Amino acid sequence: MKLVLSQEQQQLREAVRGFLRAAAPLRKAREGYDPQVYARLNGELGLSGLIVPEEYGGAGAGLADLAVALEETGAALLPGPFLATQFAALALTQVPDKELLGGIAEGRVAATLVQPEQDLAFDGTSVTGTLPRVLSGAEAGVLLAPAPDPAPGPGGVVLVAVDLAGPGVTRTPLETLDLTRGQARVTLEHAPARVLGRPPAGSGIGDRLCVALAAEQLGVLRASLDAIVAYAKIRVAFGRYIGSYQGVKHKLADMHGKLEQAESIVRYAAWAADESPGELPGAAALAQAYVGRACFEVARDHLLLHGGIGFTWEHDAHLFYKRAKADEVLLGPPRIHRARLAELLEL
């Protein structure tokens, strides 16, 4: 097991970080999704196709490489459907579809994936149901959803694709806590759906989603800590830099400890996804049980340590706080993942 980034991964990190610093600085996050930035992200760096196998036009990279990119997009609070599309790409690597994987690799297709607990009716050609909260549902062009297998025999689940611009689809943007990335309510009324296939047993799609999200959370955590450390070095109160006060520097040390633990957990989980599938369920549960909460706590404390200015609408602190909270519950609150981890450990 290797928890240190390789030279190629370090170069990937620097390339993504440099691009986002120039094309998507933090001040633009308030403006929401910019299709031109997204097109450049895929055209110049090919990030959308990073996890897509080479036979479908992608880079054929592993989840450890994708985690590096997601950490940087998380730190930049990148708006738009990038995370949602990577969720869809991770599902499609287990249920391959040439058309969709090729479109994602080329940056032509923005997709989103709904979670298995959604209740959809599927008659073999169309789906009906209401999806109350779909990540990037207003920006994505394709919806991937698990639906009951209509074929005779034992019940099962198939993955279907729905054109979100097609007939029978109604999308209603939602007012969400996170201002930098939207969600939408999607209502399907006999919307045409194409069957992609049945996910193989033990495919671990949900576990891979947990790892991908944890990588983004790691980026949010790191950027929050970097911001407050920089502020503590220049803010003066009562004739001293606030970073010199015991109450502040001890809190910063605690936040740094959470960062170190979170980074190790994410690196381990990404390695397990690529190299040791047997360890993935526990690693993924640990990633969401720990990293999700740690990310929110660091973002919360970084807002508080900014003092009065941190609570203003004009400051960026609340953007990190809101992204951290939205991410913390995106795949279920931490208690769900703690319970699953305890079950896997037979506690």
C-alpha positions in Angstrom: 0.0 0.0 0.0 1.3 3.4 -1.0 -0.2 6.6 0.6 2.2 9.0 -1.0 1.4 10.6 -4.4 3.5 9.4 -7.3 5.3 11.8 -9.5 2.6 11.6 -12.2 -0.1 12.3 -9.6 1.8 15.3 -8.3 2.0 16.6 -11.8 -1.7 16.0 -12.3 -2.4 17.9 -9.1 -0.3 20.9 -10.2 -1.9 21.0 -13.6 -5.5 20.9 -12.2 -4.6 23.4 -9.5 -3.0 25.8 -11.9 -5.9 25.6 -14.4 -8.6 26.2 -11.7 -6.6 29.1 -10.2 -6.7 30.8 -13.6 -10.0 29.7 -15.0 -12.2 29.2 -11.9 -10.9 31.4 -9.1 -12.9 31.3 -5.9 -14.7 34.6 -6.6 -16.4 32.9 -9.6 -17.9 30.1 -7.5 -20.7 32.5 -6.5 -21.7 32.9 -10.1 -22.5 29.2 -10.5 -22.0 26.8 -13.3 -20.0 28.2 -16.3 -20.2 25.8 -19.3 -17.1 27.4 -20.9 -15.0 26.6 -17.9 -16.3 23.1 -17.8 -15.6 22.7 -21.6 -12.0 23.9 -21.1 -11.6 21.6 -18.1 -12.4 18.6 -20.3 -10.8 19.9 -23.5 -7.5 21.0 -22.1 -7.0 18.6 -19.3 -9.4 15.7 -20.2 -10.6 15.4 -16.6 -14.0 14.2 -17.4 -12.6 11.1 -19.1 -9.9 10.4 -16.4 -11.7 7.4 -15.0 -13.1 6.2 -18.4 -11.3 3.1 -19.8 -9.0 3.7 -22.8 -11.2 1.6 -25.1 -13.9 4.2 -24.8 -11.7 7.2 -25.3 -10.7 7.9 -21.8 -7.4 8.0 -19.9 -8.1 4.7 -18.1 -6.9 6.0 -14.8 -7.7 4.6 -11.4 -9.7 6.0 -8.6 -6.4 7.1 -6.9 -5.8 9.5 -9.8 -9.4 10.7 -9.9 -9.2 11.4 -6.2 -6.3 13.8 -6.9 -8.4 15.7 -9.4 -11.4 15.8 -7.1 -9.4 17.1 -4.2 -8.4 20.1 -6.3 -11.9 20.7 -7.7 -13.2 20.5 -4.1 -10.6 23.0 -2.9 -11.7 25.4 -5.7 -15.4 24.8 -4.9 -15.9 24.2 -8.6 -19.5 24.7 -9.6 -21.3 22.5 -12.1 -21.8 18.8 -12.9 -18.2 17.5 -12.6 -18.7 15.5 -9.4 -22.1 14.2 -10.7 -20.6 13.2 -14.0 -17.8 11.3 -12.2 -20.4 9.5 -10.1 -22.0 8.5 -13.4 -18.7 7.5 -14.9 -17.9 5.3 -11.9 -21.2 3.5 -12.4 -20.6 3.1 -16.1 -17.2 1.5 -15.5 -19.2 -1.4 -13.9 -22.0 -1.3 -16.5 -20.2 -0.2 -19.7 -22.0 1.8 -22.4 -19.9 2.9 -25.3 -22.1 5.9 -26.3 -22.2 7.4 -22.8 -18.6 6.6 -21.8 -17.4 8.0 -25.1 -19.5 11.2 -24.6 -18.2 11.7 -21.1 -14.6 11.2 -22.2 -15.0 13.8 -24.9 -16.7 16.2 -22.6 -19.9 16.2 -24.6 -22.0 14.4 -22.0 -22.7 15.7 -18.5 -24.5 13.0 -16.5 -25.8 12.4 -13.0 -26.5 9.3 -11.0 -29.3 8.8 -8.5 -29.0 6.5 -5.5 -30.6 3.0 -5.3 -33.2 3.9 -2.7 -35.1 6.0 -5.1 -38.5 4.5 -6.0 -39.0 4.2 -9.8 -41.4 2.2 -11.8 -40.0 0.7 -15.0 -42.0 -1.1 -17.7 -39.0 -2.0 -19.9 -39.2 1.1 -22.1 -40.0 4.0 -19.8 -39.7 5.1 -16.2 -42.1 6.9 -13.9 -41.4 8.5 -10.5 -40.2 11.5 -8.7 -36.6 12.1 -7.7 -36.7 14.8 -5.0 -33.0 15.8 -5.0 -30.8 15.1 -8.0 -27.2 16.4 -7.8 -26.6 18.8 -10.8 -30.0 17.7 -12.1 -30.5 21.1 -13.9 -27.2 21.0 -15.7 -26.8 17.3 -16.5 -28.0 16.0 -19.8 -28.4 12.3 -18.9 -29.8 10.7 -15.8 -28.6 7.2 -14.7 -30.9 5.4 -12.3 -31.3 1.9 -10.9 -34.7 0.5 -11.7 -36.5 -2.8 -11.1 -35.6 -5.4 -13.7 -38.9 -6.0 -15.7 -37.5 -9.3 -17.1 -39.3 -12.5 -15.8 -37.5 -14.4 -13.0 -35.9 -13.4 -9.7 -36.2 -9.7 -9.0 -33.2 -7.6 -9.7 -32.0 -4.1 -10.6 -30.9 -2.7 -14.0 -29.2 0.6 -14.7 -31.2 2.7 -17.1 -30.3 6.0 -18.9 -32.9 8.8 -19.3 -32.4 11.8 -21.6 -33.2 14.8 -19.3 -34.1 16.9 -22.2 -36.4 14.3 -23.6 -40.2 13.9 -23.3 -41.8 13.0 -20.0 -39.1 14.8 -17.9 -39.7 17.8 -15.7 -36.8 19.5 -13.9 -37.3 22.0 -11.1 -34.2 23.7 -9.7 -34.1 23.7 -5.9 -33.0 26.3 -3.5 -30.1 24.6 -1.7 -27.8 25.4 1.1 -24.7 25.1 -1.1 -24.7 28.1 -3.5 -21.9 26.7 -5.6 -23.6 23.5 -6.8 -27.2 23.0 -7.5 -29.7 20.2 -7.2 -33.1 19.7 -8.9 -36.3 17.8 -8.4 -36.8 15.5 -11.4 -40.2 14.2 -12.2 -40.5 11.3 -14.8 -43.8 10.5 -16.5 -43.3 7.6 -18.8 -39.9 9.0 -19.8 -38.2 6.9 -22.4 -35.3 4.9 -20.8 -32.6 2.8 -22.2 -31.4 -0.3 -20.3 -27.6 -0.3 -19.9 -27.3 -3.6 -18.0 -27.4 -5.1 -14.6 -24.6 -4.2 -12.2 -22.5 -7.2 -11.4 -22.7 -8.6 -7.9 -20.2 -7.0 -5.6 -19.4 -4.2 -8.1 -19.0 -1.8 -5.2 -20.4 1.2 -7.1 -21.7 2.8 -3.8 -18.3 2.3 -2.2 -16.5 4.0 -5.0 -18.9 7.0 -4.8 -18.0 7.3 -1.1 -14.3 7.4 -1.9 -14.8 10.0 -4.7 -16.9 12.2 -2.4 -14.3 11.9 0.4 -11.6 13.1 -2.0 -13.6 16.2 -2.7 -14.2 16.7 1.0 -10.5 16.4 1.6 -10.0 19.3 -0.8 -12.6 21.4 0.9 -11.0 20.6 4.3 -7.5 21.5 3.1 -8.6 24.8 1.5 -10.5 25.8 4.6 -7.5 25.2 6.8 -5.1 27.0 4.4 -7.5 30.1 4.4 -7.7 30.4 8.2 -3.9 29.8 8.7 -3.2 32.6 6.2 -5.6 34.9 8.0 -4.1 34.1 11.5 -0.8 35.3 10.2 -2.0 38.8 9.3 -4.9 39.5 11.6 -3.8 41.6 14.6 -5.9 41.9 17.8 -4.7 43.7 20.9 -1.3 44.3 19.4 -0.6 40.6 18.5 -1.2 38.4 15.5 -4.2 36.1 16.4 -2.2 33.1 15.5 0.0 33.7 18.5 -2.9 33.3 20.9 -3.0 29.9 22.6 -6.8 29.4 21.9 -6.2 30.0 18.2 -3.0 28.1 17.6 -4.2 25.0 19.5 -7.4 25.0 17.4 -5.4 25.2 14.3 -3.2 22.3 15.4 -6.4 20.2 16.0 -7.6 21.1 12.5 -4.3 20.1 11.0 -4.5 16.8 12.8 -7.9 16.1 11.2 -6.4 17.0 7.8 -3.6 14.5 8.2 -5.9 11.7 9.3 -8.4 12.5 6.5 -5.6 12.5 3.9 -4.4 9.1 5.0 -7.9 7.7 5.0 -8.7 9.0 1.5 -5.4 7.7 0.1 -6.0 4.3 1.6 -9.6 4.1 0.3 -8.5 5.1 -3.2 -5.7 2.5 -3.1 -8.2 -0.2 -2.0 -10.6 0.7 -4.8 -7.8 0.2 -7.4 -5.7 -2.6 -5.8 -7.6 -4.4 -3.1 -11.4 -4.7 -3.7 -11.8 -6.8 -0.6 -10.7 -3.9 1.6 -12.8 -1.4 -0.2 -16.2 -1.7 1.7 -14.5 -1.0 5.1 -12.3 1.7 3.6 -15.2 3.5 1.9 -17.3 3.4 5.1 -14.4 4.7 7.1 -13.9 7.5 4.6 -17.4 8.8 4.9 -17.7 8.2 8.6 -14.6 10.2 9.3 -13.8 12.6 6.4 -17.3 13.9 6.0 -17.6 15.0 9.6 -14.0 16.2 9.8 -14.5 18.4 6.7 -17.5 20.0 8.2 -15.9 20.6 11.6 -12.8 22.3 10.0 -15.0 24.4 7.7 -17.1 25.4 10.7 -14.1 26.3 12.9 -12.4 28.2 10.1 -15.5 30.3 9.7 -15.6 31.0 13.5 -11.9 31.8 13.7 -12.4 34.5 11.1 -14.4 36.3 13.6 -17.0 38.9 12.6 -15.9 39.2 9.0 -16.3 35.4 8.5 -20.0 35.8 9.0 -20.5 38.4 6.3 -22.0 37.5 2.9 -19.1 39.0 1.1 -16.5 36.7 2.7 -15.8 33.2 1.2 -15.9 31.4 4.6 -19.6 30.6 4.3 -19.1 29.0 0.9 -16.8 26.4 2.3 -19.1 25.8 5.3 -22.1 25.2 3.0 -20.2 22.9 0.6 -18.9 20.9 3.6 -22.4 20.5 5.1 -23.9 19.6 1.7 -21.2 17.0 1.1 -21.5 15.6 4.6 -25.0 14.4 3.9 -24.9 13.8 0.2 -24.5 10.0 0.5 -26.2 9.8 3.8 -25.2 11.3 7.2 -22.0 10.0 8.9 -24.0 7.8 11.4 -25.1 5.6 8.5 -21.5 5.0 7.5 -20.4 4.5 11.1 -23.1 1.8 11.5 -22.0 0.1 8.3 -18.4 0.2 9.4 -19.3 -1.3 12.7 -21.2 -4.1 11.0 -18.3 -4.8 8.7 -16.0 -5.0 11.7 -18.5 -7.2 13.5 -18.7 -4.7 16.4 
